[in-house]
Amino acid sequence: MAKKRPYHKNSRRNFLKNTSLAATGFMIVPRHVLGGQGYIPPSDKLNIAGIGVGGKGHSDLTSFAESPNVNIVSLCDVDDRLAVRSREAFPRASYYADFREMLEKEGKNIDAVSVSTPDHNHAVPAYQAMAMGKHVYVQKPLTHDIWEARMLTEAAKKFKVVTQMGNQGASGEGVRKMKEIYNTGIIGEVHTVKCWTNRAIWPQALQTPTKKDKIPKGLNWDLWLGTAAMRDYNDAYLPFDWRGWSDFGTGALGDMACHIMDPVYRILPILYPTQVECSVSDSFSGNFQYKDYPKSFPNSSKIHLKYPRTDGKGNIKVTWMDGGLLPERPEELGDNEALGNWDGGVLFIGTKGKLMADCYGANPRLLPLSLNEQFEVEETLPRVPEGHYLQWVNACMAGYGNAETSSSFDYAGPFTESILIGNLALKAYFEVDPKAENKGFWSGGGQYYGRKRLQWDAKNMKVTNFEPANKYVKRTYREGYSMG
């Protein structure tokens, strides 16, 4: 039998550099072999429950089930139509519409929980599962709100469970190769980063629906709303377009930054930004107007973040662009050479050179591209040959503290907070001065007093120079939903 790899407690910044990841084909070793008499041997199977099992939730479960050590024992979805494939794939699994009922009734049968719901319903089931001692895998972004991300980070430590966020590129070859290139010092000290995506590919900048559509058969609309305030059902929200509505989704930033910004946060010496500001397109569809706060994200946006380096060597400026906005093409990149890929990309600008990668940190390359033919980087970092899903499965089987995961909540939580600060700026951007005489949207924007640079106090999760922005740090849940 394979021996368990020792667990090394490392900082978030150094774990890729210094830590061994879970071994391929991890074999279970009875606890009494490692720890002496009195230990109960662990189960031969990891019993996983899925919350949100249609679409991405289905592919998550099938990926876990590739391990011979996994049983999918329970399924939960508020939409019977979307749950069909998972119910057919795992016919022996119990099925529920309400995750609270599932956790209550199936708790003793479950070792781990996968959460793949719309963003606004990530945090509560994940927290409740962790409080029951269940390992959790949560799709990206980890949470809908900044406060929720902090709570899940703390809960993972408190309840001593194995965690992973569903940003698969975190376990990929690309981000490790990119770090190896960066570690050579060939591009010097990075001072500026550009990130971009073609998303959103769903409708945004929409008027809030006023029409009441018929609720489709098989959909429990009340449970789908979950933590969000009650409202009439409208076809504009489902099945995929929820991402563009700020009560449910986190827009293009929340959807793609966990993939595109992961190399930034993983490789560079940064933790939380201290400043954020943004601008958005004014090409709104129809007669769209913001009322009180944005209900739908804009078609495109540009967000500027300033991060103090954790090594004390100044700051790093990071710019995010979505909706098809692109950074200026680097001089070192040819007119016909690809800037990132179809999904987007990331560009590190250092004191000595530039380094670019596609979405997920894939295909990292120095600029100009001719340098890559002259420069060979030694492989120094451990890879994850089993992949992101089975890495989590193996770590759960090993037990808390015995194996690393690439995007555990001690990393994914602060990373998600950092991303969602951008959305806080987008929402605060449309804060209207109630004392302004002209409140018309098209009057030049002078009355929108949210259009400023925001100063962020990460420790206290608070904007220090613009109080109206702080209401976007934490939502009020609908009755019946809580972190408790």
C-alpha positions as CSV (number, residue, x, y, z in Angstrom):
1,M,0.0,0.0,0.0
2,A,1.1,3.5,-0.8
3,K,2.3,5.6,2.1
4,K,0.5,8.9,2.8
5,R,2.5,11.9,1.9
6,P,3.2,14.2,4.9
7,Y,1.2,17.3,5.3
8,H,3.2,20.5,5.3
9,K,1.5,23.7,6.6
10,N,2.6,26.4,4.2
11,S,1.5,29.9,3.4
12,R,-0.9,30.5,0.5
13,R,1.9,32.1,-1.5
14,N,4.4,29.3,-1.1
15,F,2.2,26.2,-1.4
16,L,2.8,25.7,-5.1
17,K,6.5,26.1,-4.6
18,N,7.0,24.0,-1.5
19,T,4.1,21.6,-1.1
20,S,3.5,18.2,-2.6
21,L,0.0,17.8,-4.0
22,A,-2.1,14.6,-3.6
23,A,-0.4,11.6,-5.3
24,T,-1.9,10.0,-8.3
25,G,-4.1,7.0,-7.5
26,F,-4.0,7.7,-3.8
27,M,-4.5,4.4,-1.9
28,I,-6.3,4.3,1.5
29,V,-4.2,3.3,4.5
30,P,-6.1,2.3,7.6
31,R,-5.6,4.9,10.3
32,H,-4.5,2.3,12.9
33,V,-1.5,1.5,10.6
34,L,-0.4,5.2,10.7
35,G,-1.6,6.2,14.1
36,G,-1.4,3.2,16.4
37,Q,-4.2,1.3,18.2
38,G,-7.7,2.7,18.8
39,Y,-8.3,4.3,15.4
40,I,-11.3,3.3,13.3
41,P,-10.3,2.4,9.7
42,P,-11.7,4.9,7.2
43,S,-14.5,3.9,4.8
44,D,-13.4,2.4,1.5
45,K,-15.8,4.9,-0.2
46,L,-16.3,8.6,-0.2
47,N,-20.1,9.3,-0.1
48,I,-20.8,12.5,-2.0
49,A,-24.0,14.5,-2.2
50,G,-24.7,17.0,-5.0
51,I,-26.6,20.3,-4.5
52,G,-27.4,21.6,-7.9
53,V,-27.0,18.7,-10.2
54,G,-28.0,20.0,-13.6
55,G,-25.6,21.4,-16.1
56,K,-22.2,22.0,-14.5
57,G,-23.4,20.2,-11.4
58,H,-23.9,17.0,-13.5
59,S,-20.4,17.2,-15.0
60,D,-18.9,17.8,-11.5
61,L,-20.5,14.7,-10.1
62,T,-19.5,12.5,-13.1
63,S,-15.9,13.8,-12.7
64,F,-15.9,12.8,-9.0
65,A,-17.4,9.4,-9.9
66,E,-14.4,8.6,-12.1
67,S,-12.7,7.6,-8.9
68,P,-13.5,4.0,-7.8
69,N,-13.5,5.3,-4.3
70,V,-16.6,7.5,-4.8
71,N,-20.3,6.8,-4.3
72,I,-22.8,9.5,-5.4
73,V,-25.4,8.9,-2.6
74,S,-27.8,11.9,-2.8
75,L,-28.9,14.5,-5.3
76,C,-30.6,17.8,-4.7
77,D,-32.0,20.2,-7.3
78,V,-34.9,22.7,-7.4
79,D,-35.5,22.0,-11.1
80,D,-36.6,18.4,-12.0
81,R,-36.0,19.1,-15.6
82,L,-32.3,19.9,-15.2
83,A,-31.8,17.0,-12.7
84,V,-32.8,14.3,-15.2
85,R,-29.3,13.4,-16.4
86,S,-27.9,13.1,-12.9
87,R,-30.9,11.0,-11.7
88,E,-30.4,8.7,-14.6
89,A,-26.6,8.5,-14.1
90,F,-26.9,7.8,-10.4
91,P,-30.2,5.9,-10.0
92,R,-29.5,4.7,-6.5
93,A,-29.0,8.2,-5.1
94,S,-31.8,9.7,-3.0
95,Y,-33.3,12.9,-4.5
96,Y,-34.5,16.1,-2.8
97,A,-35.6,19.6,-3.9
98,D,-34.5,21.4,-0.7
99,F,-30.9,21.1,0.4
100,R,-31.8,21.7,4.0
101,E,-34.0,18.6,4.0
102,M,-31.3,16.6,2.3
103,L,-28.7,17.5,4.8
104,E,-31.0,16.8,7.7
105,K,-32.2,13.4,6.5
106,E,-29.1,12.2,4.7
107,G,-26.4,13.7,7.0
108,K,-25.3,10.4,8.4
109,N,-24.9,8.9,4.9
110,I,-22.8,11.8,3.5
111,D,-19.0,12.4,3.8
112,A,-18.8,15.3,1.3
113,V,-20.9,17.7,-0.6
114,S,-20.6,19.4,-4.0
115,V,-22.4,22.7,-4.5
116,S,-23.1,23.9,-8.1
117,T,-26.1,26.2,-7.7
118,P,-26.4,29.7,-9.0
119,D,-24.0,32.0,-7.2
120,H,-26.4,33.5,-4.7
121,N,-27.0,30.0,-3.2
122,H,-23.4,28.9,-2.8
123,A,-22.5,30.0,0.7
124,V,-25.4,28.8,2.9
125,P,-25.5,25.1,1.9
126,A,-21.7,25.0,1.8
127,Y,-21.5,26.5,5.3
128,Q,-24.1,24.2,6.7
129,A,-22.4,21.1,5.2
130,M,-19.1,22.2,6.7
131,A,-20.7,22.7,10.1
132,M,-21.9,19.1,9.9
133,G,-18.3,18.0,9.3
134,K,-18.7,17.4,5.6
135,H,-15.9,18.1,3.1
136,V,-17.1,20.6,0.4
137,Y,-16.4,21.4,-3.3
138,V,-18.0,24.7,-4.4
139,Q,-18.2,25.9,-7.9
140,K,-16.7,29.3,-8.8
141,P,-17.0,32.0,-7.7
142,L,-16.9,30.7,-4.2
143,T,-19.6,33.1,-3.0
144,H,-21.9,35.9,-4.2
145,D,-20.8,38.4,-1.5
146,I,-17.5,39.4,0.1
147,W,-18.7,38.6,3.6
148,E,-19.8,35.1,2.6
149,A,-16.3,34.4,1.3
150,R,-14.7,35.4,4.6
151,M,-17.2,33.2,6.5
152,L,-16.5,30.1,4.4
153,T,-12.7,30.6,4.7
154,E,-13.1,30.7,8.5
155,A,-15.5,27.8,8.6
156,A,-13.2,25.5,6.7
157,K,-10.5,26.0,9.4
158,K,-13.0,25.9,12.3
159,F,-14.7,22.6,11.2
160,K,-11.5,21.1,9.8
161,V,-12.8,19.9,6.4
162,V,-11.2,19.5,3.0
163,T,-12.3,22.1,0.5
164,Q,-11.9,23.0,-3.1
165,M,-13.3,25.8,-5.3
166,G,-14.2,24.8,-8.9
167,N,-11.7,26.8,-10.8
168,Q,-10.1,23.8,-12.6
169,G,-7.2,25.8,-14.1
170,A,-5.8,26.0,-10.5
171,S,-4.7,22.4,-10.9
172,G,-3.6,22.8,-14.5
173,E,-0.2,22.6,-16.2
174,G,-0.3,26.2,-17.5
175,V,-0.3,28.1,-14.2
176,R,2.6,26.0,-12.9
177,K,4.6,26.5,-16.0
178,M,3.8,30.2,-15.8
179,K,5.1,30.3,-12.3
180,E,8.3,28.5,-13.3
181,I,8.9,31.1,-16.0
182,Y,8.2,33.9,-13.5
183,N,10.5,32.4,-10.9
184,T,13.5,32.6,-13.3
185,G,13.3,36.4,-13.1
186,I,13.4,36.8,-16.8
187,I,10.6,39.4,-16.8
188,G,11.8,41.1,-13.6
189,E,9.5,42.6,-11.0
190,V,5.8,42.7,-12.2
191,H,4.3,46.1,-11.7
192,T,1.2,45.9,-14.0
193,V,-1.2,43.2,-15.0
194,K,-4.0,43.2,-17.7
195,C,-6.8,40.7,-17.6
196,W,-9.7,40.4,-20.1
197,T,-12.6,38.2,-21.2
198,N,-15.1,38.2,-24.0
199,R,-17.9,37.5,-21.5
200,A,-20.7,38.2,-20.9
201,I,-22.3,35.9,-23.5
202,W,-25.6,36.1,-21.7
203,P,-27.9,39.2,-21.8
204,Q,-26.9,42.1,-19.4
205,A,-27.9,45.7,-19.0
206,L,-31.6,44.8,-18.9
207,Q,-34.6,46.4,-17.4
208,T,-35.9,44.6,-14.4
209,P,-38.8,42.3,-15.5
210,T,-42.3,43.4,-14.6
211,K,-44.2,40.6,-16.3
212,K,-45.2,37.6,-14.4
213,D,-44.5,34.4,-16.5
214,K,-45.9,31.0,-15.7
215,I,-43.6,28.9,-13.6
216,P,-42.4,25.9,-15.7
217,K,-43.5,22.5,-14.5
218,G,-40.8,20.8,-12.4
219,L,-39.3,24.1,-11.2
220,N,-39.7,25.0,-7.5
221,W,-39.3,28.8,-7.9
222,D,-39.4,29.5,-4.2
223,L,-36.5,27.2,-3.6
224,W,-34.6,28.4,-6.6
225,L,-34.7,32.0,-5.2
226,G,-33.3,30.6,-1.9
227,T,-31.5,33.4,-0.1
228,A,-32.8,36.1,-2.6
229,A,-35.9,38.2,-2.0
230,M,-39.2,36.8,-3.3
231,R,-40.3,38.1,-6.7
232,D,-42.5,36.9,-9.6
233,Y,-41.0,34.3,-11.9
234,N,-39.9,35.6,-15.3
235,D,-38.2,33.7,-18.2
236,A,-35.5,36.4,-18.3
237,Y,-33.9,34.8,-15.2
238,L,-33.6,31.1,-16.3
239,P,-32.1,28.8,-17.1
240,F,-28.7,30.5,-17.9
241,D,-29.3,34.2,-17.8
242,W,-29.3,34.5,-14.0
243,R,-25.6,35.3,-14.3
244,G,-26.4,38.8,-15.6
245,W,-28.7,39.7,-12.7
246,S,-26.9,41.0,-9.6
247,D,-29.3,39.4,-7.1
248,F,-28.4,36.0,-8.4
249,G,-25.1,36.1,-10.4
250,T,-21.8,37.9,-10.3
251,G,-21.6,38.9,-13.9
252,A,-18.7,38.4,-16.2
253,L,-16.2,39.2,-13.5
254,G,-17.5,36.5,-11.1
255,D,-17.9,34.0,-13.9
256,M,-14.5,34.3,-15.5
257,A,-12.0,36.0,-13.1
258,C,-11.6,32.9,-11.1
259,H,-10.1,31.3,-14.2
260,I,-8.3,34.3,-15.8
261,M,-7.0,36.0,-12.6
262,D,-5.9,32.8,-10.9
263,P,-2.3,33.1,-12.2
264,V,-2.2,36.7,-10.9
265,Y,-3.3,35.8,-7.4
266,R,-1.4,32.5,-7.3
267,I,1.9,33.7,-8.6
268,L,2.4,37.3,-7.5
269,P,3.0,38.5,-3.9
270,I,-0.4,40.0,-3.3
271,L,-3.4,39.3,-1.0
272,Y,-6.1,42.1,-0.9
273,P,-6.4,45.3,-2.9
274,T,-6.5,48.6,-1.1
275,Q,-8.1,50.6,-3.9
276,V,-10.7,49.9,-6.6
277,E,-12.3,52.0,-9.3
278,C,-14.2,51.2,-12.4
279,S,-16.0,52.5,-15.5
280,V,-18.7,50.9,-17.6
281,S,-20.2,51.1,-21.1
282,D,-23.3,53.3,-21.5
283,S,-24.7,51.3,-24.4
284,F,-27.6,50.0,-22.4
285,S,-30.4,48.1,-24.2
286,G,-33.9,49.3,-24.5
287,N,-35.0,51.9,-22.0
288,F,-32.7,50.5,-19.3
289,Q,-32.2,52.7,-16.3
290,Y,-30.7,51.9,-12.9
291,K,-33.0,52.4,-10.0
292,D,-31.5,52.6,-6.5
293,Y,-28.8,50.0,-7.3
294,P,-28.0,47.9,-10.4
295,K,-30.2,44.9,-10.9
296,S,-28.4,43.9,-14.1
297,F,-24.7,44.1,-14.8
298,P,-23.5,46.5,-17.6
299,N,-22.6,45.2,-21.0
300,S,-18.9,45.9,-20.5
301,S,-16.7,47.2,-17.7
302,K,-13.2,48.1,-16.8
303,I,-12.0,47.7,-13.2
304,H,-8.7,48.9,-11.7
305,L,-7.3,47.3,-8.6
306,K,-4.2,48.4,-6.6
307,Y,-2.5,45.6,-4.6
308,P,0.3,46.3,-2.1
309,R,3.0,43.7,-2.5
310,T,3.3,41.4,0.5
311,D,7.1,41.6,0.3
312,G,6.9,45.4,0.8
313,K,8.3,46.3,-2.6
314,G,5.6,48.8,-3.7
315,N,2.3,48.0,-5.5
316,I,1.0,46.0,-8.4
317,K,-1.8,47.5,-10.5
318,V,-4.3,45.0,-12.0
319,T,-6.8,45.9,-14.6
320,W,-9.8,43.8,-15.5
321,M,-11.8,44.2,-18.8
322,D,-14.9,42.4,-19.9
323,G,-17.6,42.6,-22.5
324,G,-15.1,42.4,-25.4
325,L,-12.8,45.2,-24.1
326,L,-9.1,44.5,-24.7
327,P,-5.9,46.0,-23.5
328,E,-3.6,47.7,-25.9
329,R,-1.7,45.2,-27.9
330,P,1.9,44.9,-26.6
331,E,4.5,46.2,-28.9
332,E,6.3,42.9,-28.7
333,L,3.2,41.0,-30.1
334,G,2.9,40.8,-33.9
335,D,-0.2,42.3,-35.6
336,N,-1.5,38.8,-36.4
337,E,-0.4,37.0,-33.3
338,A,-3.1,36.0,-30.8
339,L,-3.8,38.2,-27.8
340,G,-4.8,35.5,-25.3
341,N,-7.4,33.2,-26.6
342,W,-11.2,33.3,-27.4
343,D,-12.1,33.3,-23.7
344,G,-9.7,36.0,-22.7
345,G,-6.2,36.2,-21.2
346,V,-3.7,37.7,-18.8
347,L,-0.6,39.8,-19.4
348,F,2.2,40.3,-16.8
349,I,4.2,43.4,-17.4
350,G,7.6,43.4,-15.6
351,T,10.6,45.6,-15.4
352,K,12.5,43.3,-17.8
353,G,9.8,41.8,-20.0
354,K,6.3,40.5,-20.5
355,L,4.6,37.2,-20.0
356,M,1.1,36.3,-21.4
357,A,-1.3,33.4,-21.0
358,D,-4.7,32.3,-22.1
359,C,-7.7,31.7,-19.9
360,Y,-7.0,29.2,-17.1
361,G,-3.3,30.3,-17.3
362,A,-3.0,28.0,-20.3
363,N,-0.2,28.3,-22.9
364,P,2.0,30.8,-21.0
365,R,4.5,32.5,-23.3
366,L,7.1,35.2,-23.2
367,L,6.9,38.2,-25.5
368,P,8.1,38.5,-28.2
369,L,7.1,34.9,-29.0
370,S,10.6,34.2,-30.5
371,L,12.0,34.2,-27.0
372,N,10.1,31.0,-26.3
373,E,12.3,29.2,-28.9
374,Q,15.4,30.3,-27.1
375,F,14.3,29.8,-23.5
376,E,13.7,26.4,-21.8
377,V,12.3,26.4,-18.3
378,E,13.1,23.6,-15.9
379,E,10.1,21.9,-14.3
380,T,10.5,22.5,-10.6
381,L,6.9,22.5,-9.3
382,P,4.7,19.4,-8.6
383,R,1.9,18.8,-11.0
384,V,-1.6,17.4,-10.4
385,P,-1.9,14.5,-12.8
386,E,-5.1,13.3,-11.3
387,G,-6.8,16.6,-12.0
388,H,-8.7,19.1,-10.0
389,Y,-11.7,16.8,-9.1
390,L,-9.9,13.7,-8.1
391,Q,-7.3,15.8,-6.2
392,W,-10.2,16.8,-3.9
393,V,-11.5,13.3,-3.7
394,N,-8.1,12.0,-2.8
395,A,-7.6,14.7,-0.2
396,C,-11.0,13.9,1.3
397,M,-10.1,10.2,1.6
398,A,-6.8,11.2,3.2
399,G,-8.5,13.4,5.7
400,Y,-8.2,17.0,6.8
401,G,-4.6,18.1,7.1
402,N,-3.1,15.1,5.2
403,A,-3.1,16.4,1.6
404,E,-3.3,19.7,-0.2
405,T,-5.8,20.9,-2.7
406,S,-5.1,23.5,-5.3
407,S,-7.9,25.9,-4.5
408,S,-8.7,25.2,-0.8
409,F,-10.7,27.9,0.9
410,D,-7.7,29.4,2.6
411,Y,-6.7,30.4,-0.9
412,A,-10.0,30.5,-2.7
413,G,-11.7,32.6,0.0
414,P,-9.4,35.6,-0.1
415,F,-9.1,35.3,-3.9
416,T,-12.9,35.4,-4.2
417,E,-13.0,38.5,-1.9
418,S,-10.5,40.2,-4.1
419,I,-12.6,39.5,-7.2
420,L,-15.9,40.6,-5.6
421,I,-14.4,43.9,-4.6
422,G,-14.6,44.7,-8.3
423,N,-18.4,44.0,-8.3
424,L,-18.8,46.1,-5.2
425,A,-17.3,49.0,-7.3
426,L,-19.6,48.3,-10.2
427,K,-22.7,48.5,-7.9
428,A,-21.5,51.5,-6.1
429,Y,-20.7,53.2,-9.4
430,F,-24.5,53.8,-9.8
431,E,-25.2,55.2,-6.4
432,V,-27.2,58.4,-6.9
433,D,-26.8,61.5,-4.9
434,P,-30.3,62.0,-3.4
435,K,-29.6,65.8,-3.2
436,A,-28.9,66.2,-6.9
437,E,-31.5,68.3,-8.7
438,N,-31.2,66.4,-12.0
439,K,-31.4,62.7,-11.5
440,G,-31.9,61.7,-15.2
441,F,-29.7,58.9,-16.3
442,W,-28.6,60.6,-19.5
443,S,-27.7,64.0,-17.9
444,G,-24.0,63.5,-18.0
445,G,-23.6,61.4,-14.8
446,G,-22.7,64.3,-12.5
447,Q,-25.3,63.1,-9.9
448,Y,-23.8,59.6,-9.7
449,Y,-21.6,60.2,-6.7
450,G,-20.4,56.6,-6.7
451,R,-18.0,57.2,-9.5
452,K,-14.9,57.5,-7.5
453,R,-11.9,55.6,-6.3
454,L,-12.9,53.5,-3.4
455,Q,-10.5,52.8,-0.5
456,W,-10.8,49.3,0.9
457,D,-10.0,48.1,4.4
458,A,-9.8,44.3,3.9
459,K,-9.4,43.4,7.6
460,N,-12.7,45.0,8.4
461,M,-14.3,44.3,5.0
462,K,-15.2,48.0,4.6
463,V,-15.0,50.9,2.2
464,T,-13.6,53.7,4.2
465,N,-14.3,56.7,2.0
466,F,-17.8,56.0,0.7
467,E,-20.3,54.5,3.1
468,P,-23.1,53.8,0.6
469,A,-20.9,51.1,-1.0
470,N,-20.7,49.0,2.1
471,K,-24.3,47.7,1.7
472,Y,-22.9,45.5,-1.1
473,V,-20.4,43.7,1.2
474,K,-23.2,41.5,2.8
475,R,-26.8,40.8,1.8
476,T,-29.7,40.2,4.0
477,Y,-31.0,36.7,3.4
478,R,-34.6,35.8,3.0
479,E,-36.2,34.2,6.1
480,G,-35.4,30.5,6.4
481,Y,-31.8,30.9,5.2
482,S,-28.8,31.5,7.3
483,M,-25.2,30.6,7.9
484,G,-26.2,29.0,11.2
